Amino acid sequence: MLAAFGLPGQIFAQSHSNLASVAGAEAAAALRSGPRQDAVDAALAWAAEDGNRILTLADDAYPKALLEIPDPPVVLYVKGDPALFDHPALAMVGSRTPTAQGEANAEAFARSLAESGLTVVSGLALGIDAAAHRGALAAAGGVTVAVIGTGIDRIYPAANETLAREIAARGALLSEFPLGTPPIRHNFPRRNRLIAGLAQGVLVVEATLNSGSLITARLALDAGREVFAIPGSIHSPLARGCHRLIRQGAKLVETAEDVFEELRGRLGAALPPRQEKPARTRRAATHAPRPQPSPPPVDLPPDTARVLAALGPDPRDIDSLALATALPVEALHAHLLTLELEGLATRQAGGGFVRLHVSRDS
């Protein structure tokens, strides 16, 4: 309608038939029925509060990067600093149920990249999204933007309400959905185009083959952005989405420095100078810690200790454990249950078992 008729005043002046010829009968009827005054009043009251903004395509503060995507939202609701939308940014996405190592990777990468001057963009979901936001906030001077799939006055999931307040204070929350919009399933994939559009690149940390993170990566490619992926174990379902992206041309990254250098090539002077650190400090900041397994407690039964010794960071299924330990499957289930109760092993998505790298007193 904007493209066909011009500014909103001109749109509202059109006949039903003119509107329907451009946008369809349903949209034309909705527009001709007039605005809901209660919703308009609520939005204006919200925008009058400190730190809240409503941006339209006509505003200078509207994110310039979103003007490059095929369908930029006509209206954006912002809580926080809208100036951040035009800073160099990296989007980070991944599984809502990541491995402990994947979550640690997301935090470590986000913290290092935020310290390098990049704004970290994600979707405030559980798992990798939340870890990316936390990592950015933990950086000295780090900022982050959360693009949410509900009305900006409705935080979902509720477990991230405190995190959302911290983001609004140090960065920005952004939504294209009207105030009061509840969690609706199809709105979350829709907001992914804004996550991809706001950033110069997208880093996928962990993702299954049917993950919504792959939608974000595809949208980033369509918008001419870089796509990065962290590889994982060939046995882990949460690595398969990343491996598919790499086969399709995404850049394999092992450190935050890999991402930073690639984006510096694209943005040049738009990124601040990289602050070099001593090698040991730099490695700690760009690699998530991976502690070594401690010896098993001395009171583990011999067969249970043998099962623990056969486990490592890559998931192993019950059949391969049976071959490695020469124990019957029925007995293996009992030993694995013991190890899970002791906090020494855990079952991964897909059914495999991994050894937990935890410090324990003998």
DAKA-V89760 format. One record per backbone hydrogen bond with DSSP energy under -0.5 kcal/mol. CO is the residue of the C=O (numbers start at 1). NH is the residue of the N-H. E is the energy in kcal/mol with one decimal. If there is no record, write none. Layout:
# DAKA-V89760
co = {CO	CO}
nh = {NH	NH}
e = {E	E}
This chain:
# DAKA-V89760
co = {1	1	2	7	7	8	9	11	15	16	17	18	19	19	20	24	25	26	27	28	29	31	35	36	37	38	39	40	41	42	43	44	46	49	51	53	53	55	56	59	63	63	64	65	66	69	74	76	76	77	78	78	79	80	81	82	83	84	88	89	89	90	91	93	95	99	100	101	102	103	104	105	106	107	108	109	110	111	112	113	114	119	119	120	121	122	125	126	127	128	129	130	131	132	133	134	135	136	139	139	143	144	145	145	146	146	149	151	157	158	160	161	162	163	164	165	166	167	171	172	173	174	175	177	178	181	182	184	184	185	185	186	187	188	189	190	191	191	192	193	194	195	196	200	201	202	202	203	203	204	206	207	207	208	211	211	212	213	214	215	216	217	218	219	220	221	226	227	228	229	229	233	235	236	236	237	237	238	239	240	241	242	243	244	245	246	250	251	255	255	256	257	258	259	260	261	262	263	264	267	268	274	278	279	280	281	282	283	297	301	302	303	304	305	306	307	308	312	314	316	317	318	319	320	321	322	322	328	329	330	331	332	333	334	335	336	337	338	339	339	340	344	346	348	349	352	353	354	356	358}
nh = {5	6	6	10	11	12	13	14	19	20	21	22	22	23	24	28	29	30	31	32	33	34	37	40	41	42	43	44	45	46	47	48	49	52	80	55	78	76	59	62	66	67	67	68	69	72	57	55	78	175	53	80	173	82	84	85	86	87	119	200	201	121	203	205	128	103	104	105	106	107	108	109	110	111	112	113	114	115	116	118	117	90	121	145	92	147	130	129	131	132	133	134	135	136	137	138	139	139	141	142	120	172	122	147	148	174	184	154	160	161	164	165	166	167	168	169	170	171	81	146	79	148	77	152	181	151	184	187	188	188	189	190	191	192	192	193	194	195	196	197	198	199	199	226	91	204	228	93	205	230	95	241	242	211	214	215	216	217	218	219	220	221	222	223	225	224	202	251	204	231	253	236	237	239	240	240	241	207	243	244	245	246	247	248	250	249	252	229	258	259	260	261	262	263	264	265	266	267	268	270	271	276	282	283	284	285	286	287	300	305	306	307	308	309	310	311	311	355	312	353	321	322	323	324	325	326	327	332	333	334	335	336	337	338	339	340	341	342	344	345	343	356	354	351	237	348	316	346	358	294}
e = {-3.1	-0.6	-1.8	-1.2	-1.5	-2.6	-0.8	-1.7	-2.3	-2.8	-1.9	-0.7	-1.0	-3.1	-1.6	-2.1	-2.6	-2.2	-2.4	-2.4	-1.3	-1.4	-0.9	-2.2	-2.9	-2.1	-2.3	-2.4	-2.2	-2.3	-2.5	-1.1	-1.5	-1.9	-2.6	-0.5	-3.0	-2.8	-2.1	-1.3	-0.7	-0.7	-0.8	-1.3	-1.1	-0.6	-1.0	-2.8	-0.5	-2.1	-2.7	-0.5	-2.7	-0.8	-1.4	-1.5	-1.3	-1.9	-2.5	-2.7	-0.6	-2.6	-3.2	-2.4	-2.5	-2.2	-2.1	-2.6	-2.3	-2.1	-2.5	-2.9	-2.5	-2.5	-2.2	-2.7	-2.5	-2.1	-1.0	-2.1	-1.5	-2.5	-0.6	-2.3	-2.5	-2.6	-1.2	-0.7	-2.2	-2.6	-2.3	-2.6	-2.6	-2.1	-2.3	-1.7	-0.6	-0.9	-0.5	-1.8	-1.7	-1.6	-2.2	-0.5	-0.6	-2.4	-0.5	-2.5	-2.0	-1.9	-2.5	-2.0	-1.9	-2.3	-2.4	-1.7	-1.8	-3.3	-2.2	-2.4	-2.4	-2.6	-3.3	-0.6	-1.9	-2.5	-0.5	-1.8	-0.7	-1.2	-0.7	-1.1	-1.9	-0.7	-0.7	-1.2	-1.2	-1.5	-2.4	-2.0	-2.1	-0.6	-0.7	-1.9	-2.9	-0.6	-3.3	-2.2	-0.6	-2.0	-1.7	-2.5	-0.7	-1.5	-1.3	-0.5	-1.7	-2.1	-2.2	-2.6	-2.2	-2.2	-2.5	-1.5	-3.2	-1.7	-2.3	-2.6	-2.5	-0.6	-2.1	-1.2	-0.5	-1.7	-0.6	-0.6	-0.6	-2.5	-2.5	-2.3	-2.0	-2.3	-2.3	-1.7	-3.0	-1.4	-0.5	-2.2	-0.7	-1.0	-2.5	-2.5	-1.5	-2.3	-2.4	-1.6	-0.9	-2.9	-2.8	-2.1	-1.7	-0.9	-3.0	-2.4	-1.8	-1.7	-1.5	-1.6	-1.6	-2.6	-1.9	-1.9	-2.3	-2.4	-1.1	-0.6	-1.3	-2.3	-0.6	-2.4	-1.9	-2.0	-1.9	-2.2	-2.4	-1.7	-0.5	-2.2	-2.0	-1.1	-2.2	-3.0	-2.0	-1.9	-2.2	-2.4	-2.5	-1.8	-2.8	-1.1	-1.2	-2.5	-2.3	-2.3	-0.6	-3.8	-2.0	-2.1	-1.4	-0.7}
